[in-house]
Amino acid sequence: MRICGVCQFNEKENLINIKDHTHTVTACESCKQLYHTECIKEWMKVGNTCPQCRKTGTFGALSNRVIPPLTREQFGVAIDIGSKAFFTSLNCSQLAYDVKKFGSALELAEIKPRLVELETRFKEIKGRSYNVTNTADLDDVITKFIEANAEFAEIKPRLASMWSRHFTTPHPSLS
């Protein structure tokens, strides 16, 4: 993810060079794209549109906020969350398939759509976690991962119960 849609600075590619450097950024009110404040001020001299969504006057008074870039440790956390989200999405996918194949019609009607929705959410979390550029992005990814994980943990006992009615061995995604 590029932190600035004007200069195209990519913090992930430049992680080694940024160390303690922070950027003052401004977000477009319409599309939420982030821009270095200095870059968007220069852009706005030419035209009063967002470079991303092309809407006119979406910045108004520039509201600055400082978002520090990720440290190496935080970047590692983001990658770890991405990996966990990827494997959990695979578990949801396999469970949705197995529920469809082996579950009763009543249970299937309620559980399969939730599994498919969770699979999609975990895939989105994985994609976002590999593209975080700052601490605000990381905090958002962590929150979404915790929420999705809690929902998955909530339906796991019901899935395990349903599975145990059909099979003697536990499902590998539920152990």
Buried (B, 14 or more C-beta within 10 A) or exposed (E): BBBBBBBEBBBBEEBEEBEEEEBEBBBBBBBEBBBBBBBBBEBBEEEEBBBBBEBEEBBEEBEEEEBBBBBEEBBEBBEEBBEBBBEBBBBBBBBBEBBEEBBEEEBBEEBBEBBBBBBBBBBBBBEBBBBBBBBBBBEEBBEBBEEBBEBBEEBBEEBBEBBEEEEEEEBEBBE
